[in-house]
């Protein structure tokens, strides 16, 4: 098993909670292990609740899971039986130069794909208000040929300090550089020649917990999203076990290539399959010349109560 270079820049000791001044009166603590970073909210009487956890296991893609809403509802699912390569909140390409970086080939427990999203280095800094910065250096190559790198990525994730009501956000910036001429592709959707009903996905995705129900994906224009529709943001409202509506919103940076992005949304009650994706490749693949760069930015919002269209629009990324 390879080792990942981990650089820690801690502005507060691990585990120890801290009182906060100003608007945010909540207390937070951090836990760092060999392969994960977890933010906790202190709940009093020695208790604490996970806010989110970021995972960076060797030889696996990085991902957020569990991700909780401020009321303690689990939002994400990791490796469900129907799609074991679905990893909570995560980013993954489908095909790069014809190799599959998405699905596993062979034993799913080994998490091996044709192509490897290979984490080389991670830098982590945290603050006592619950904010943090995660910076990743990643290379892409055939699984069995680490010397045949086709693309490099610098990924920066900025976790905002949770608000007084527990709402929080995660900002993602992905900077890709082609090491060789390459083609980013997807399985074509049914709107394309030779397409299939399940085609179109690749990029930033969320697989929701199967205990949630009644998902509704909506945008600034549509009350119910149709896969392939272009829009700058999509909100997902779901019901938890108590019948309360919880929400996650993904907004994309207006400077993104192909803005506004097509989206891919799944609602299959019989399978308890709730998923959505900012699907930059939905309508067509993307060619990159050697040395060319691609920068993509997204904000993920987890509010304490569902936001309205106007409230979401106010948070659009410049």
Backbone torsions as a table, in degrees:
resi	resn	phi	psi	omega
1	UNK	NA	130.6	-178.1
2	UNK	-75.3	162.1	177.2
3	UNK	-105.5	141.0	177.3
4	UNK	-101.0	134.9	175.6
5	UNK	-74.1	119.7	-179.0
6	UNK	-116.5	122.0	178.3
7	UNK	-113.7	122.0	-176.6
8	UNK	-108.3	132.6	175.2
9	UNK	-127.7	87.9	-173.1
10	UNK	-93.6	130.7	176.5
11	UNK	-100.6	1.5	177.4
12	UNK	-153.5	146.2	-179.9
13	UNK	-62.7	146.2	177.9
14	UNK	-61.6	147.7	173.6
15	UNK	74.9	-39.8	-170.8
16	UNK	-70.1	125.1	178.8
17	UNK	-74.7	165.3	-178.1
18	UNK	-144.2	135.7	173.9
19	UNK	-69.1	146.8	-177.6
20	UNK	-118.6	144.6	179.0
21	UNK	-101.6	173.3	177.6
22	UNK	78.5	-149.7	-174.5
23	UNK	-66.5	-37.6	-175.5
24	UNK	-88.8	109.1	-177.0
25	UNK	-99.1	-0.2	-176.3
26	UNK	-78.2	161.3	178.5
27	UNK	-112.8	142.2	-176.6
28	UNK	-132.3	157.1	174.2
29	UNK	-144.5	161.7	-178.2
30	UNK	-121.1	150.3	170.8
31	UNK	-133.1	127.1	179.3
32	UNK	-114.6	127.8	173.2
33	UNK	-117.8	-174.4	-179.3
34	UNK	-61.1	-29.4	-174.4
35	UNK	-136.6	20.7	178.5
36	UNK	-157.1	157.7	174.1
37	UNK	-129.2	126.8	-176.4
38	UNK	-125.5	133.6	173.0
39	UNK	-101.3	129.3	177.4
40	UNK	-114.8	147.5	166.8
41	UNK	-105.4	128.3	178.9
42	UNK	-73.9	132.4	-175.4
43	UNK	-108.7	3.0	-179.6
44	UNK	93.3	158.5	179.8
45	UNK	54.3	32.1	177.7
46	UNK	81.1	0.5	-179.7
47	UNK	-89.8	163.8	176.8
48	UNK	-155.9	154.2	-177.2
49	UNK	-123.6	132.8	175.4
50	UNK	-65.0	134.4	171.1
51	UNK	-91.4	-55.6	174.4
52	UNK	-156.8	160.5	175.4
53	UNK	-133.1	133.6	176.8
54	UNK	-108.0	129.1	-174.1
55	UNK	-114.3	136.1	179.6
56	UNK	-140.1	62.9	179.0
57	UNK	-67.0	144.4	173.2
58	UNK	-58.3	139.7	175.9
59	UNK	64.9	20.1	172.7
60	UNK	-133.7	160.5	174.8
61	UNK	-69.0	152.1	175.7
62	UNK	-80.5	152.3	-178.3
63	UNK	-165.3	158.9	172.9
64	UNK	-98.1	123.4	172.0
65	UNK	-176.2	133.1	-2.8
66	UNK	-76.0	152.5	170.4
67	UNK	-119.8	124.7	-177.1
68	UNK	-112.1	150.5	168.7
69	UNK	-78.6	162.7	-178.3
70	UNK	-58.2	-23.2	179.2
71	UNK	-87.1	4.4	178.1
72	UNK	92.5	7.9	177.5
73	UNK	-77.7	128.4	175.3
74	UNK	-71.6	126.4	-177.0
75	UNK	-99.3	-33.6	-169.5
76	UNK	-106.1	160.1	175.1
77	UNK	-123.5	138.5	177.0
78	UNK	-111.7	125.0	173.4
79	UNK	50.2	54.5	175.4
80	UNK	-63.3	155.5	-174.4
81	UNK	-59.4	-34.1	-177.0
82	UNK	-71.7	-29.7	179.3
83	UNK	-145.1	81.6	-174.9
84	UNK	-64.6	-13.0	177.5
85	UNK	-88.4	0.6	173.6
86	UNK	-81.8	123.2	-169.9
87	UNK	-127.4	70.9	173.9
88	UNK	60.6	-113.5	174.8
89	UNK	-112.0	114.6	-172.3
90	UNK	-155.6	165.8	176.2
91	UNK	-120.4	132.9	177.5
92	UNK	-156.2	138.1	170.1
93	UNK	-80.6	159.0	177.6
94	UNK	-89.3	-67.3	178.1
95	UNK	-121.4	136.6	169.5
96	UNK	-126.2	117.2	-176.4
97	UNK	49.8	41.9	173.2
98	UNK	85.9	-10.2	178.5
99	UNK	-92.2	141.4	-177.4
100	UNK	-85.9	114.8	177.2
101	UNK	-98.0	-2.3	-170.7
102	UNK	-97.4	-68.6	-178.3
103	UNK	-75.9	156.2	174.6
104	UNK	-84.6	148.6	174.4
105	UNK	-114.5	123.8	-176.9
106	UNK	88.5	-144.8	-175.6
107	UNK	-67.2	116.8	-177.5
108	UNK	-65.5	-23.2	179.3
109	UNK	-66.2	-22.8	179.1
110	UNK	-87.3	-13.1	176.7
111	UNK	54.5	40.9	-178.6
112	UNK	-98.7	129.3	175.4
113	UNK	-117.3	171.4	176.2
114	UNK	-62.6	-40.7	177.9
115	UNK	-111.5	149.8	-174.7
116	UNK	-115.6	127.8	170.0
117	UNK	-91.4	100.4	-161.3
118	UNK	-108.5	105.6	178.7
119	UNK	-72.5	125.7	-179.8
120	UNK	-102.4	-38.9	-175.8
121	UNK	-152.0	145.4	176.0
122	UNK	-135.2	132.3	175.0
123	UNK	-114.6	132.7	-176.2
124	UNK	-129.0	131.6	169.8
125	UNK	-133.2	143.4	-179.3
126	UNK	-134.9	158.1	176.7
127	UNK	-128.8	159.7	-173.6
128	UNK	-71.0	-13.3	177.5
129	UNK	-84.7	3.0	179.8
130	UNK	94.1	2.4	176.5
131	UNK	-89.7	157.2	-178.7
132	UNK	-160.8	165.3	179.4
133	UNK	-134.0	129.1	178.7
134	UNK	-124.9	124.9	179.4
135	UNK	-123.8	127.5	-173.9
136	UNK	-119.3	141.8	169.6
137	UNK	-112.7	122.5	-171.4
138	UNK	-130.1	143.6	170.8
139	UNK	-122.8	153.8	-179.8
140	UNK	-119.6	130.0	-177.2
141	UNK	-161.6	164.0	172.4
142	UNK	-56.5	143.6	-173.1
143	UNK	-55.4	-39.8	-174.6
144	UNK	-97.6	16.3	-176.9
145	UNK	-146.7	78.6	-177.1
146	UNK	-66.1	-17.8	179.5
147	UNK	-83.5	-8.4	-176.9
148	UNK	-102.1	59.1	-176.8
149	UNK	-70.7	131.2	179.2
150	UNK	-106.6	-22.3	-177.6
151	UNK	-155.8	147.5	174.0
152	UNK	-119.0	154.4	179.3
153	UNK	-142.0	137.3	165.1
154	UNK	-110.0	119.1	-177.1
155	UNK	-115.3	128.4	179.0
156	UNK	-119.5	126.9	179.0
157	UNK	-119.8	121.0	179.5
158	UNK	-110.0	117.1	177.4
159	UNK	-96.0	118.8	179.1
160	UNK	-76.0	151.9	174.2
161	UNK	-63.2	130.3	177.5
162	UNK	-57.2	144.9	178.8
163	UNK	-76.3	175.9	-177.7
164	UNK	-59.7	-31.3	179.9
165	UNK	-88.2	2.2	178.8
166	UNK	95.7	-9.9	178.0
167	UNK	-59.9	147.2	178.8
168	UNK	-151.7	169.2	-179.9
169	UNK	-142.8	156.0	176.2
170	UNK	-128.2	125.2	178.9
171	UNK	-106.1	129.1	-178.6
172	UNK	-113.2	132.7	170.8
173	UNK	-128.0	122.6	-179.0
174	UNK	-115.2	121.1	177.0
175	UNK	-116.1	107.4	-177.7
176	UNK	-101.3	140.8	175.1
177	UNK	-128.6	125.0	179.4
178	UNK	-75.7	125.1	177.2
179	UNK	-86.1	-22.4	175.8
180	UNK	-144.2	168.5	172.7
181	UNK	-59.1	135.4	-177.2
182	UNK	-148.4	164.0	177.6
183	UNK	-128.5	120.1	172.9
184	UNK	-90.0	123.5	-174.6
185	UNK	-134.5	169.6	177.6
186	UNK	-135.9	167.2	165.2
187	UNK	-67.6	126.0	-175.8
188	UNK	-64.4	139.6	176.7
189	UNK	-75.9	172.5	-175.4
190	UNK	-66.9	-14.7	176.9
191	UNK	-80.0	-6.6	179.5
192	UNK	-108.6	156.3	177.8
193	UNK	-55.8	130.2	-179.9
194	UNK	71.7	14.1	-175.6
195	UNK	-78.4	167.2	-179.7
196	UNK	-128.9	163.2	-175.1
197	UNK	-64.7	-26.9	-176.6
198	UNK	-97.2	8.0	-176.0
199	UNK	-83.3	163.8	172.1
200	UNK	116.8	-16.0	-171.6
201	UNK	-84.1	153.3	172.0
202	UNK	166.1	141.7	177.1
203	UNK	113.2	-149.0	-178.2
204	UNK	-72.8	126.4	-172.1
205	UNK	-138.0	158.7	173.1
206	UNK	-134.0	128.5	168.8
207	UNK	-107.6	118.9	-175.6
208	UNK	-85.5	152.2	-179.8
209	UNK	-59.4	140.4	-175.6
210	UNK	-74.4	-10.1	175.3
211	UNK	-82.0	-11.8	173.1
212	UNK	-77.9	167.9	-177.7
213	UNK	-153.2	171.4	173.0
214	UNK	51.1	53.4	179.9
215	UNK	-69.6	144.2	172.4
216	UNK	-134.1	120.4	178.1
217	UNK	-102.3	123.3	-179.7
218	UNK	-136.2	160.6	-177.6
219	UNK	-131.0	-170.8	178.6
220	UNK	-67.4	-22.1	-177.3
221	UNK	-109.3	-30.9	-171.4
222	UNK	-117.5	138.5	174.5
223	UNK	-76.6	-23.0	177.9
224	UNK	-142.4	113.5	-173.9
225	UNK	-67.1	144.1	172.4
226	UNK	-112.9	127.9	-178.8
227	UNK	-54.8	138.2	-177.9
228	UNK	97.3	-13.5	178.8
229	UNK	-72.4	137.1	179.2
230	UNK	-91.7	132.2	176.8
231	UNK	-163.8	157.4	-176.0
232	UNK	-78.2	-17.1	178.2
233	UNK	-156.9	156.5	173.5
234	UNK	-139.3	132.9	175.4
235	UNK	-104.3	143.3	175.7
236	UNK	-116.9	115.5	173.8
237	UNK	-102.7	131.9	178.6
238	UNK	-138.0	159.5	177.3
239	UNK	-98.3	136.8	173.7
240	UNK	-90.1	-175.1	-175.5
241	UNK	-63.8	-19.1	178.6
242	UNK	-96.2	4.7	179.6
243	UNK	83.3	6.6	179.7
244	UNK	-85.1	141.3	178.1
245	UNK	-81.5	127.5	173.0
246	UNK	-115.7	161.1	-171.3
247	UNK	-143.8	145.5	166.0
248	UNK	-132.8	139.8	-179.4
249	UNK	-126.2	135.7	171.6
250	UNK	-116.3	125.9	176.1
251	UNK	-117.0	142.9	177.8
252	UNK	-107.4	153.7	177.9
253	UNK	-68.2	135.2	-177.3
254	UNK	-68.0	-13.6	177.5
255	UNK	-87.6	-1.0	-179.7
256	UNK	-61.3	144.0	169.8
257	UNK	-56.8	135.3	179.3
258	UNK	69.0	17.8	175.9
259	UNK	-61.6	140.0	-9.1
260	UNK	-76.2	143.4	-175.0
261	UNK	-72.3	144.4	165.7
262	UNK	-70.7	153.8	-179.6
263	UNK	-122.6	155.8	-180.0
264	UNK	-126.1	120.0	-174.1
265	UNK	-128.2	136.7	179.8
266	UNK	-123.5	132.2	174.4
267	UNK	-138.8	95.8	-179.2
268	UNK	-123.0	89.9	-175.9
269	UNK	-57.8	-38.4	-177.2
270	UNK	-62.0	-28.5	-179.0
271	UNK	-104.1	-1.4	-173.6
272	UNK	51.4	48.6	-173.2
273	UNK	-112.5	101.7	179.2
274	UNK	-120.1	123.2	-172.0
275	UNK	-157.5	143.9	165.9
276	UNK	-149.4	162.7	-164.5
277	UNK	-152.7	134.3	170.0
278	UNK	-79.4	96.2	-162.9
279	UNK	-97.8	76.7	-176.6
280	UNK	-57.9	-26.0	-177.5
281	UNK	-98.2	7.5	-170.5
282	UNK	-52.2	-48.8	-174.3
283	UNK	-88.3	-24.6	178.0
284	UNK	-167.3	156.0	176.4
285	UNK	-68.9	175.8	-176.8
286	UNK	-132.2	121.6	177.8
287	UNK	-91.0	142.2	174.7
288	UNK	-131.2	132.3	175.4
289	UNK	-82.7	154.5	177.2
290	UNK	-52.7	128.1	-179.4
291	UNK	89.2	-12.1	179.7
292	UNK	-73.6	148.6	-180.0
293	UNK	-116.6	154.3	176.6
294	UNK	-136.9	124.6	178.8
295	UNK	-118.0	128.6	179.0
296	UNK	-126.5	138.5	179.1
297	UNK	-132.2	141.7	-179.2
298	UNK	-143.9	152.4	171.2
299	UNK	-121.7	132.0	175.2
300	UNK	-109.6	121.9	179.4
301	UNK	-106.2	136.6	172.9
302	UNK	-126.5	92.4	-175.4
303	UNK	-83.6	160.8	177.8
304	UNK	-71.9	-30.4	175.4
305	UNK	-141.4	154.1	-174.5
306	UNK	-56.3	135.0	178.3
307	UNK	-87.0	150.8	174.6
308	UNK	-84.5	170.0	177.3
309	UNK	-57.2	-43.3	-179.2
310	UNK	-63.6	-42.6	180.0
311	UNK	-65.3	-36.3	178.0
312	UNK	-70.0	-43.8	-179.2
313	UNK	-58.8	-32.0	179.3
314	UNK	-65.7	-15.3	-177.2
315	UNK	-104.5	11.2	179.5
316	UNK	-57.3	141.0	-178.5
317	UNK	-81.2	140.7	178.9
318	UNK	-72.7	NA	NA
